[in-house]
């Protein structure tokens, strides 16, 4: 019955997907048949499965105990009830059991098939087993470098849209940010700071040995389609290891310069013998609860409260509900400008409660000669924006079969499908729904635009939008009809053969393949702002990587020495293709096909790239008396993207680990004292086709083809980037492991950066690629663990992880003054010797004489406003977007069958520039800009107030929209009359909105004329006064990036065995979940600093925010776990 339902569920998938899944099911059936015959195999082979239960000294089961077959890389961990199961080769004589806080044990197997173990409080070190490069299992105490680990249970306490979201705040040295505020948006992950100037600095992701394509630049027509790594099913993950530095990642080659994330998926090992099923289901509601405040008192207009300007982008117009009569669009006659409840609540009405439902089922088998796991996952999300969704389907098969006592085969295959009918536009243009809903005039009745029946002008359906002003798109209409959909299928396959062809010698051969196919479609109707005849874009892209890898391993103990050696090679092939067709002229409105594109409007683009890398590598680990460990690695790559003479590059690594507590007698309260050091180099090549220039084809000109050569001169002598890393660290475990510390200080130099330098256009190019520059990163990773309470029924553990990184440009190429970009009125420039992330502005001219009474005041010009100093040499540094530190706080409390856990993320320091707030101030959109940027006492002479408190008023504007809100009476009678109106009662109303920018004017004789609101002041409208003070000054729109977030909360109840057994279950638990329940920011504005990202080239850069103003959203839900 279950098989029938399973196949029935697959019939709705695409044809190719269906064929793959059916093939997987056939493999499963064949494999199951082999498993059932396992008894016969067992009689022919000495291989056997060892099972048992691990408890503490009081008889309580221990979860997550590492169980390792000594002398091999074969290991597992105990489950919820402390039980384990492990397949061991016939030659294995000893099992090792290790767990943080307890003494490790070695048990001789002999003839036993069931081995129960009781662990006592530790008197030795942290004998954790972790997964390192090439999937090799190592005891953590033997490593000379830092590795961060998170197990699958920690990752899945609260279901997230991305596995990267589940990692936030849990690993030191890692910074993970969401680049946009809705579920499914791209996640940016940087390990130990950004060290490369021309890449996105994303780490390499490796799943069960298969490298996976991932990028943060997955935008299509201004919509974010999310990272490919987010498509994998978190419930399939057994553990994650983060290799932070080149010392840890050197064996992975050129892509490891930014670190490596190793993901090990569940495979049935460690489960109880026989067949088992685990099922979990969760439902989470996403509730928008806080919105960007906007003013709803003053109507559209720029000139002031005396005149209504319907099509103005600004809101400095007449006061609402004040008797002002005006003609508005879509109205037959003039009427009073009034407020509307549906306008005041327009954000609340537009956004909605979203929800997420996640279901997973896994079937695992653990037998004498084989183990396997098959899982199905389904993720459904309805977004908080109208017509936004995200769907995921996952299927995976992972298993190993021992064909003989020294030959095993492992097969892993997974299929991850992610799709959406519409993803929100994240650009800062008029198509962005957040911008559209925020820029509605306060006088507009929203009922016309929220009702689908009135989206179009009468008798012009599908042709002319109903608009309240010209430069605006109805966000309701856009969300329904201007959609960006995608369907992405990611397939991963590993076929691995392990052959122990001699005692202590093993050969592992692997075929690894990952493929990603994505289809994205964007459509926009007629009369879309920026697309008057609509548009249709379709893009099919694919990425494929295959690796052939062979590895020889040797493990041997010689008296006091342990030796582990590995040597191998890898053949890697990458293939990428992109076909993109588009039209911006739909002949028939609403018909979205390329063939409906008008003559001359269809553009055809295609791109193809190939890359090949051949590699040889080796690794040796030598241990002496379990107290000193030396690791040496070497790798050489040959890359097809580099010139022949520079194609080969070699990089080594060395690391040393010394267990001081094993070398010397130390107090009983010292369980572990380890010092370590590492040195490594990693190379990094370039993308394909950077050596020679090529032609780009544009749209046809009639029947003539058009092509142009790129203006960037390529370089046939390019060399690989080389990252050289050094790190030192200390690991401590004290007071029977009640207190643990893992601290690392590192430095990394990245040289031979590929940079573009300007060249005279007469050379045929305006820039050229060269190798130049040296970027240096240094910082600290610190993990602190405390067991505050450890009693029979109650425990309280607190984990802290600390991250601090600083990246400096040591040198650039001759003629290159800085590296960076500008956005808005901020300059994100880094000069040699300075830190990456510095933010500059063009300052206002001001009084520079420190002896002047007006020292520091802005120079006011004849237009009544200050002016910027545009000389690039005089740019003024105003901040840096990097944090001083990041601290993750992870409390865990367990009381009997209840457990509580949380993740708190604290980012301290750094700044970001908000273009949203700059534009909003300029447009008079915010409540605090109803009056001037600084308050004053209307009962005290304003001139004297400014002189008494120059720091308060300097570079500010004083005044308001009328006298009620701080405006002054116009001294010029003609101006006063001009800035008045007749209200509905026939009365003349004087606006009295005279305002001014604080500063002084030069009198031409070396002195100054005060612009303080007294005689000689140049009076301005509120709009112009604000514009002079804030619009062009980046520091006026620079905010602290400090925040504290309560990212996750989980309260879990594990049902007692008595209840579970009644239902013939293995385990059952129910959890109450919370996500993003609380956020505190140091700045006093709405923006979430985490989402301050902007696209620059092929990467997302932090520190700049523009319309990333999704409502703050918190989530509540439940999760049920059942095992049987």
N, C-alpha and C positions, 0 to 999 in steps of 0.2 A: 504493500500500500504506500509506504513511504517513497519507494523508488518511482512508483507511478506518479505521485504528486510532484516529486522532484523534476522528472522529465516534463511533466505538464507545465510547470512553472517556467521552463526554459524555452517553450515554443514561441514566446513573444519576443525573444531577442533577435537581433539581426542575423542574417544567414550565416556569415562567417563566424560570428560569435557562437551560434547554435552548433555549428559543426565542431568547433573546438571543444565546446562543453560536452557534446556527445562522445567525442573521442576520449575526453577525460573520464567520463563515466564508464566507458568500455574498459579503460585502464584500471579504474577502481574495481570493477567486477572481476577482472582477471587477477588483480592483486589480492582481492578478498578470497578468491578461490585458492590462491597459493597460501594465504594465511591459514585457511582451514586445514590445509595439509601439513601444518607446521609440526604436528606430533611426529609424523613420519620423518621429516627432516631432522627433528631433534634427535631421533634415535641414531641418525647417521653422523651427527656433528657434535663435538664437545662444547660448542657454544651454549651459553645458558643465560637466562634472565635472573637477576637478583632483585628481590623486592623486600620491602620492610617499612618500618615506621621510625621516625626520629623524634624523640621527645626531650624535654629538659629534665632537670633533676627532680622536679615536682610532678612529672608525668604529663605535662601539657605538650601538645604537638607543636613542632617548630616548622614554620612556613618559610621556604626559600633557602633551606640548607643546601649547600653545594655538595654534590656527590660525584666523585671523579675516580675513574679506573686508573690507578697509578701507572705511570709510564706511557699513557696514551692521552689523546685529546678528547676522549669520550667522556662526557659528563652530563648531569642533569641536576634538577633542583626538586626539593620536596614540595608537595602541594598543600592545599588548605588544611588537611588533616594530618600533616606531617608524613604522609606516605610517599614512597618513591618506587620507581622501577627502572632498571638500567640493564641494557644488553652489554655483556662483556666478552671479549675474545677469550679463547681457551687459555692463552698464555698469561692472562691477568691473574695475579695472585693476591692483590691488595686493593681494597676500596678506601678512599680518603673522604672524610666528612668534615666540612668546615662551615662556620657560620659566625657572623660578626657578634662579638660578645661572649663566645663560647670557645672552649678548648677544642682544637682540631683533633680528630682521631683517625687512626689507620687500622683497619680490620682485615685480618687474613681470611680469604674466602674459603679455602679448603673445599669441602663437599657441600657447603651450605648454599641453599637457594633463597632462604629468608634470613635477613640480617636486620634485627632491630637494634637501634643505637640510642643511648642516652648521653647527651652532651652536658658537660658541666661548665660552670663559669670559666672564662678564658684565663689562662696564664701565659699564653703565647699570642702571636700576632694575628693580623688580619689575613686569614688564609682564604680569602674569597677567590673564586675562579671567575675570570672575565674573558670575553672574546676579544682577541686582538687582530692585527692585520692578517689577511688571507684566511680568516676564520679559525685561527689557532687558539685553543684554550690555554690560558696561562694563569698561574696563581698570582694574584695581584701583588703580593708582597715581593715577588721576584722582578717586578717591572721597574725600570729606571726612568719612567716617564709617567705623566698623569693621564688617566683614562676615566671619563665620567660614565656612569652606568645608571640605567633606569630599567626596572623590570616591567613586564607587561601588565601586572596587576596595578602598579602605580599609574601607568599610562591610561588605564581604562576605568579609573574610579568615576570620572565624569565624562561621558561621551562628548567628543569634540568633532568639529567639521574637518580638522586636519590633525594628523599625528604630531605635527610641529606645535600646534596649540597645546597639546597634552604635555609637551616638554617644557613649556614656559615656567620659569622660576624653579626648576628642579636640578639644573646642572651648572656648576661654577664654570666661568670662562665662556659661556654661551649667551648670546643676546638674540632673542627671537621676538619679532614684532609683526603685527598684522598691518599691512599697508593700506587697508581700507576697512571701514567699520561694519561690513556685513559678512555673514558666514559664507565661507567658500572663497574669500578673497585671498590673494597671494600672501604668503608668509615669507618674511626675510630672516634668514638665519646666518649669523656671523660668529665665527669661533675666533676668539682672541683678537678681535678688531679687524678692520679692513686693511689688508696689506698690499693689495694690487690696485693700481690706479685705473686700469682699463678693463677690469672684469667685474662681475657682480659679487665676487668674494663668497659665493655660496659653496658649502662643502660638497664633497662627493658622497652620495648615498649608495650603500651597497646592501642589498637584501639577499641573504643566504648566498653571498658570493657574487651576485649579479649586480653590476653597476647600473644605476637607474638614471635616466635623463631627467634633469630638473632645472628650472629657471624661474626667476622672479619676473621675467619680462614676457609674460604670456598675455599680452593685450591684443585685442582685435577690435578695430574701429572704436577705440576709447572705452572698451568694456574689459574688465579683468576676469579672465577665465580660470584663474587659480593655478597653483602649482601642481605639477603632475605627481609629486611625492604625496600630496594630500589625498590622492585617489586610493592609496592602499588601505587595507582594513586594519585598524589598530587592534582589533580582537584577535588577529592572527599572530601578533607579536609576542614572542617569548621574552626577549630582552633587547635592549639597545645599548651599544657602547659608542661613546663619542671619543674618537682619537683626536686630541686637541692640537697637537703640534707635529711638525715634520718627523720628530723622533719616533712618534707612534705610527705615523702614516707613510713613512718613506717607502715601504714596500709596494704602495699602490701607484707610484709613479707620478706623472706630471699633473694629474688632477687632484693630488692630495695636498697641494700647497695650502689650501684653505681648510684643511682638516677632513676627517672622514667620519661619517655616521654609519656604523655597522648595525644592521637590523637582522636579528635571528628570529625566524618564525617557528611556530609550534609544529612539531613533527610526530607527536605521539610518544616520544621518549619521556620517561618519568611518570607516565600514567600507570594505573593499575593494570595488571595483566588481563588481557581480553579486550572486549569492545566497550567503549564508553561514549557518552553523548553529553555535550554541554550546550546549554541554550541560555541566551540572555536577551532581554528586551527592555528598551528604555523609551520614555516619552518626556520631552522637555518643551516648556512654553517659554518663548522669548518675548519679554514685555518692555517696550520702549517707555521710559519713565521721565526723561528729562530732555528738553529741547533747547536749541539755540534761541535765546530771548531776542525778540524783534519788537520794535515800537509799532503801535497800532493807533497812534493819536494824530499823525500828520500824513497828508495825502501826497501823491506824486507831484514832483516839481523840483526845480533846481534854484530858481530865483529867490524864492522865499514864500512865506505864508500868505502873501497877498495875491498870488496868482496860481492857478491850477494848470499843470502841463501833463496831459494824459500820457504821452509817449515818453516822458522823461524816465530815465533809469533811476534817478535819485528820488528820495522821499523827504524833501525839504519844503513841501508844498503846504497848502492851507490846513488849518486845524479842523479835524472832523467834529461833527455834532456841534458846530459853532455857527450855523446859519450861513455857510458859504455855498453859493449857488454856482453850478458849473455844468457844462455839457460833457457827458462821458460817452465812451464807445458803447455801442449796442443799446443805447437808450434813445427814445424818440425825441425827448426834450430835456432842457436843463433841469437839474434837480439838486437838492441839498446833498453835499458830501457828508455821508454818515458812516459810522462803523458798522460792521456786521459780525455777528457771533461766529459764523462759519469762516470768517477771515481771521478773527482772533485765534480761533482753534484750528487753523488750517494745517498746521504740522501734525497735531493729534489726529485729525480726520484723515490725513493722507497716509501716515504710517499706521501699521496695524500690528496686532499680536501675531507673531510667527510661531512656528512649532517645528520640532524635529523628532522624528521617530526612527529608532535604530533597532534592527533585529539581526541576530547572529545565531547560527547553529553549527556546531562542530562535531564530527564523528571521528573518533580516534581509536586506533587499535595498537596493542602492544603484545607482541608474541616473541617466542624464543628466537626466531630467525628474522623477524621483520617488525617494523613499526610504521604507522602511517597516521595521517590526519587529513580529513577532507572538511572544508568549511564553506558555508554560504553566508554572505552578508548583504544586508539591504539598508540603505540610508535614504531617508526622505526628509526634505526641508522645504517649508513654505516660509519665504522671507518676510521681513517686516515692511518691505515695500510692495505695492501692488504688482501682481503678476511676475514675481521673482521667485524662482525655485532652484533646487539642486537635488539631483538624484544620483545615487551610487549603487552599483551591484558588484559584488565580489565573489569569486569562487577560487579556491586554492586547493591544491593537492601537494602533500609533502610526505615522502616516505623513504625508508631505507630497507633493503633486503640483503641478508647475508647469503650469497649464493653458495659459498663454501666457508670453511672456518677461517680463511684468510682473504676472501674476496667479497666485497660488498658493493652494491649499486644504490645510489640515491637519486631520486627523481623529484624535482620540485617544479610545479607549474602553477601560475596564478593568472587570473584574468580580472582586471579591474576596469569597470566601465563607469564613467562619470558623464552626466549630461544635464542640460538645463534648457528650458524653453525660453528663458530670458535672464541675462545677467545685467546688473545695473551699470549705467555709464558712469565712469569714474573721472572723466576729464573735467576740466574747469570751464568748458564751454556751455552754450545755452541748452545742450542736450542733456546735461546732468540734472536728474530729478531733484536732487537736494538744492541746486541753485534755482531751479524753476519755482519750487514751492516757497523759497525764501524771498524771492524777488517780486512777489505779487504786491501790487499797490495796496496799502491799508484800506483804501476806499472801495475795493472790489468785492462784489457779491460772488462768492465762490460756487454758488449753486449752478451757475451756467456751465462751469468747467468740471465739476464732479459728476454731472449727469451725462451719460453717454449719448442721450438723445439730443443734446444741444452742443456736442463737441464740434459740429460742423455748421457753417452758415446755412440758412434755409435754402433748399434746392441746389446746394453745392457740396453735398456729402462726398467725402473722400477727396475734395479738391481744395476747399478753402476752410481753414480752421476758424473757429470762433476765438477771438483774442481780445484781451483787455488793453493790449498795446502791441506795437509792431514787433519789437525785438523780444519775443517771448514764445515759448512752446508750452502748451498745456501739459503739465506732467502726467495727468491722468491719461490723456490720449497717447502720449509718448510711451508710457509704460505698457499700454495695451497693444499699440500698433508699431512703434519704433523699437523693435526687439533685436537682441543679439543672443542667438542660441548656439549651443555647441554640443557635440557628442565626441567623447574621447575614450578610446580603448587602449589600455596598456596591458601588454602581455609579457610575462617573464618566464623563462624556462632555464632550469639547470639539470643537466645530466652528469652525474659524477660517479666515477669508478675508483674505489679504494682497494689497493692490492698490497698486502703485507707479504712481499716476495722473499723475504729473509728475516731472520730474527732481528728485531729492532729497526728494520728497514721497511719503508712503506712508500708506495707511489700513489699519487692521487692525480687523476686526469679529469678535467672538467670541460664541458661545453656550456657556455653561458650566453644567453641571448635575451635582450630586452627590446621591445618594439612598442612604439607609441604612434597611433593614428588619430588625428583630430580633424573634425569637420566643423567649421564655424560659419555661421550665416548672419549677416546683418541686413535689416531692411528698415526703411524709413518712408513714411507716406508722403504724398504731395503736400506742399505748403509747410514743410518742416523748415524752421529757421536754419539757414545755411544749406538747405537742400530743397529748393522750391519745386523741383519736379521729382522729388523723392530719390531714393537710391537703393541699390541691391548689391551686396558684396558676398561672395562665397569663397572660402579658402579651405583647401585640403592640404594638410601638412602631415609629414610622417618622419619619424626618427627611428633608426635601427642601429643597434650595436650588438656585435657578437665577439666573444672572446674564446679562444682556444688556449687552455692553460694546463701545464703539467708541473707537478711539484714532487720532489723527492724529499722524504723526511727520515731523520735518523734520531733515535732517542736511546741513550745508554747511560748507565751509572758506572763510574769507574772509582771504586772506593769512596773517597770523600767528594768526588766530582760528579756532577750531573751535566750531561751534554744533550742539547737539542739543536739539531741542524736542519735547515731547509734550503733547497736550491731548486729553481725552476725557471720557466719562461712563459711568456704570454704573447699571443698574436691578437691584436685588437683591430677591428674594422668598424668605422662609423659611416653611416649613410643618412643624409638628410635631404628631404625634398619638400618643396612648397609650390602649390599652384593657386593663384589668386586672380579671380576675375571680378570685375565690378563695372557698374554703370551709375551715373548720376542723372540720368534722364529717362524716367519710365514713361513710355508712350501711353500706355493704358494705366490709369491710376489704380493702385491696389493689386496689380499683377506683378508678382515678384519673381521674375526670371531674367536671366542674362539676355535671352532672345528678345525680351521686351525693351531692351535698351535702345534709345534713339540713335540715329546715324552719327558716328564719330564720338559717341559717349562711352563706348565699351573699351575697357583697358584690360589687356591680358598680361599677366606676369607669371613667371615661373622661376624657380631657383633650385639648384641641385649642388650638393657638396659631398665630397668623399674624403675620408681621412683614414690613414693607417698608421699604427704604432706597434713596433716590435720591441720586446723587452726581455731582458735576462735579470734575474735577481737572486739574492741569497741572504740567509739569516742564520746566525749562530748565537745560541744562548748557553753560557757556561755558569754553573753554580758550584759553590764550594761550601760544603758543610751546612747548607741551607742558611748561610749568613751573608754571602757575597755572590752577586749575580752580575755577569757582564753580557750585554747584548750588542751584537754587531750586525749591521745590514749593509747591503750594497745593491744598487740597481743601475742598469743602463737602458735608456730608451733611444729608439731611432724613430723620429717623427717625420711623416711625409709632408707636413706643412712648413717645414724649415728648409733652407737651402742645403744642398747636398753636403757642403763642407761644414755646416753647423748642425747637421741632422742628429748627430750622436751626442748625448749628454749623460754624464755619470754623476750619481750622488750617493754618498754614504751616510751612515748614522752610527752612533755609538751611545750606549747608556749604561750606567752603573748603579746598582742598588746594594746598599750595605745595611744589614739588620744589626744595629748596634746592640740591641738587647740580647742577641744570640752570641755576640762576641765578648761581652762583659757581663759580670754579675750586676744586676740592677735591682732596685727596690721591687717588692712584690706588687706594688700598685702600677708598675710599668708593664703593660702587656706587649706593647710594640713600640720600638723606636727605630725608625728607618730614615736614612738620608739617601738621596738619589740625585743623579745629574745626567744630562743628556745633551748630545750634539747631533745635528742632522742637517742635510741639504736635500732640497726637493726642487726639481726643475719644472718649468711650466711653459709649454709651447704656445703657439698662436693659432687663431682660427684659420681654416683653409682660405687660400687665395689672397694672402697678404703680401706675396712676393712680387706680383706683376699686376699692372692695371688691365682692366677689361672694360668692354662697352656695356652700357645700360640702354635698353630700348624703352622708348616712351610711346605715347599714343600715336597712332598713324595720323599723318597729315594728308587727308584725302586718300589717294592710293599710293602714297609714298611712305616708306618706313623712316622712322626717326630714331637715331641712336646717338649717344654722347658718351664720352670717356669720363671716368670719374676724375674729380679735381684733386683727389688725394693721391700723391705719388707713393707707390709701394716701394718696398726695399728688399732686394734679393739677397741681402747680407744679414737679415735678422737673426738674432741669437735667442735662445730660450731665456725666460726669466729664471733666476735662481734665488730661492729662499733658503737662508741659512739660519738655523734656530739653535739657541742654547737655553737650557732650563735647569734649574736646581729646585729641589723640593725636600720636604720632610713629611713623614707620616708618623703619627703618634696614636697610641691607644692606651688609655690610662684608667685606673680604678676599675679593673675587670671589665674594660671596654664600656664603661659608663660615659666616657668622654673620648671622642676620636677627632683627629685633626689631619687633614690632607691639604698642605699648602705648597704652592708652586710659584716661583718667580721666573719669568721667561723674557727673552729678547729674540727678535727675528728681524733680519735684514733681507729685504727683497730688492735685488738689483736687476739691471737690464730691463727696466720697465719699457714697454712699447708705447711711445708717445708720438704725438703729431706736432711738428714744428712748422711755423709759417715759412713759406717760400715766395719769392716774387712771381706774380702771375705770368710774367714773361717766360718763365721756365716751363710753362704748360700745366702747372699745378699750383694750387694755393697753399698746400701743406704737404708734408712728407713724414712717413713713419720711420722712426729711428729707435735704437736701443739706448736708453739713457735713464739716469735717475737712480736714487737709492731711497727706499722707504724703510723706516725702522719702527717696529712695534715693541712695546714692552709693557708688562703688567703683572698682575697677581690673580691667581685662582685659589680660593680658599674654601674648603668644605669643613664644617664643624658639625659633629653629631653629639648629642647628649641624651642620655637615658635618665631623665629626671626622677621618674618613679618606676620601680620594677618590683611589683608584688604579684601575688598569685592571681588576684582578680582585677588588678588595676595596673596599667602601665601608661607612661607619658614620655614620649620621645619627641625631641625637637631637633630638626635639621636646619642648618643655615648654610647657604652657599653665596660666596662673595666674589664679585668680578670687578676688576679695574683694568683698563687698557688705555694706553696713549700711543698714537701713531704719528710719527714725525717724518716729513720729507727732508732728508738730509741733503740731497742735491738733485738738481734737474739738469737738463741739457743746456749747453751754451745757447743763449738767446731766448730761452724759455724762462720768463720771470716768475710765473706762478702756474699752478694747476688748479682747475676748478671751472665753475660756471656761475652765471647770474640768473636769478629768477625774481620777478617783481622788481623791487628796489633794493634787494639784498644781493651781496656778492659773496659767494661761497668759494673763496680763494684760499689756497695754501701756498705760502712762499717758502723757499728753502730755509730750513732751520725752525720752521713753525709747525704747529700741530695740524693734522688733517681735521677738518670740521670747523675751522675758524670762519666767522661771519663778519663781513665788513659792510659799511655804508658810505655813500658820498655825503659828507657832513655839510650842514649849513655854514655859510660864512658867519663868523662871530667876532666879537671884540677880543683880540688876542693880548692886549696890553694888561698884564696883571696889576698894574698900578691904577688902572682906570676904574671908576666907580661902576662902570657898566661891563666890567670884565665877565666874559662868558655869555653875554646877551647876544641874541641873533641880530645880524644886520638886516634891517628892513629896507626893501627897495621901493621904487616909485609906485609899484602896483600894490603896495601894502603888505607884501609877503616876503619872507626870507628866500634866499636862493642857495642852491647846492653848489659845492665846490666839486666840479666834475673832473678835476685833474686826477688821473689814476694813481699818481704818486702820493696823493693826499687822502686816500681812502682811510677810514677810521674803523679800527677793530671794535666790534660791539659784543661779541660772544663766541661760543663754540657749541656745536650741537651734541657733542659727545658727553655722556654722563660722567660725573666724578666716580661713581661706583653704582653697581647693581647688586641688590641683596635679595635672595630668595629665602623665604621663611616657610618651613614645612612642619607644622605641629601634627602629631599623631597621638590619639588617646584611645586606649582600649579598656573597656570595663565589662568583664564577663563576655557576653555575646555581642555587645555593642562596640562599635568603633567609630571614631571621629577623625577626619583628616581635613586639612586645608592647605591651600597654596596662596601665599601672600608675596607679592612682587613689589619691591621698592626700588625705584630708579631715582637717584639723587644727583642733581646738577645738570648742567647743559641748558641750552636755549633752543627755541625754534622760531621761525618767522612765519606769520600767518597772513597770507594774502586775502583770505576770506575776511578777516577782521579789518584789514586795511581798506578793502573795497566797501565793507559794510559801514565803516566810519565815514568814508568819503560820500557814501550814498545816504547818510542820515538814517540808517536802518535800525540802529540799536537804541534802546531806551536811554542809555547813559549819554547819548549824543543828541538828546533833545535840547540840552544846554551846552555850554562850553566845556572844554576838556579839563577845566579846573574850576572849582567853586570859589566864590568870593562873597564877602559880606556887603550887601547892597546899602547898608546903613553907614559904611565907612568909605572914605575917599579911596577909589581904586588905585590911583597913582601911588598913594602912600602905602597901600597894602603890598603893591609890587616891590616898592623900594625896601619895605621892611622884611620881605620874604622872597628875595629874588630866585632862590632855588626852587620854590614851589611854582612860580609863574614862568620861569625861563622856558622858551620853546613851546609855550602853550597858547591856546586861543581862549579869549574871554568874551562872553556874550551869551546869546541864546536865540531861540526862534521867536520869542516875544518877551515882553517885560515880565510875564509870569515865570518864564524859564531863564531869566538872566540877561535878556536883551536890553540894550540901552536905547534911549530916545535919539533919533537921528538929529544931529545939530543943524544939518542943511534942510531947510524947510521944504525945498523942492523934492529932495529925496524922501522926506517924511510923507509928503502928499502922494508921491509915486508909489510908496510901499503901504498903501491902504486899500480897502475894498468896502463895498456896500453889502451888508448882510441881508438875510431874508426879511428882516424887519425894516429895511430901508435905512439903517443906521450906518454911518461911516465908522469903520474900525481901523485904527492905526496899529500896524504890526509892532513897531518899536523893537526891531531885531538887529540894531546896530551892534557889530562885533569887531574885534581887532586881534591881530597877532602881536604877541608881546615881543618887544625888541627895541632897537634904536636905529635911527637913520643917520647917515653921515651928513654933516652940514657943509662939506666941501672945504672947511677950514681947520680940519683936524679934530673937530669936536663932534658931538652927537646930539640928535633931537630925539627926545623920548617918544616912544610909541606905546604909552602906558595908559591910554584912555583919557588923557588930558588934552590941552591945546596942542595942536600939531599932529595929533593922531590921525592916521589914515583908516577910516572906517570901512568895513567890509560887510557883505552879507554873511550869514552863518555858514553857508556852503563854502564860500571862498575863504573865510577865516579858518575853517577846519582844513580845507585843502592845503592852505599854506603851512599849517602847523604839523599835520600828520601824514599827508598823502605821500610825500616823497622821502620821508625819513624812516628808514628801516627800523631804527631803535624804538620808534613809537609803536611798532607792531611786532616787537620781539618779546617773547614770553618764556618763563621758566618751564623746563621740560621735566621737572620733578613731579613724581606721582607715587602713590601707594595704591595697589589694587588687590582686592580679595578675589583672586581668579577662580578658585574652586573651593567648594565645601561639600563634604560627603559624610553622611551619617548612615552607617550600615548595621543591620541586625542579621547575624548568622543564626539560623534556626538550629535548635539543639538536635543532637543525634536521635533522640527519642522521637521527635516529630518527623525528621527526615526519613528515618527507617520505616515509619508507618506507610510512607508513600513509595517505598523501594527506591529511594534516591540516594545519591552519594553526598550531596550537599545542596543547600538552598540559602539564598540571602536576598534581602530587600534593602535598597538604599534610597535615601532622600538626597536629592542633588541640588546644588546651587552653583551658578556660574556668574562671575562679574557682579556680585551682589553689592560691591562698594568700591568707589574710587575717590581718592582725595588728590587734588592737585594744588601745587604751591601758588600757581597763578590764579587770578580771580576771573578767569574767562571760561567759556564752555568747552573749548577745543581739547580733545584727547591728544596729548603729546605723542603717544605711541603711533598714531596714524599720520604723523607729519612726514610724509614721504612724497617724492615726485619722481617721475620717470626722466632719466637723463641717459640718452643713448640706449645701451642694452642693459641698464641696471636701474634699480630704485635707490635714490639717494635720500638720506634723512635730513631733517632740519627745515623743510619747506612744506607748508600746508596750504592747500587751496580747495575749498569745498569738500574736505573730508569731515563733514559735520553731520554724520548720521546720528540720530538720537542715542543717548546713552541707554543701553539695553541690559537688563538683568534677566537671568533664566532660572527657572525652577522645574524640577522634574523628579522622576522615579526610575529606578532600574531594578529589574528582577534577574537574578542569576540562579540557574538550576543545573545540577550535574547528576546524570544517572547512567 
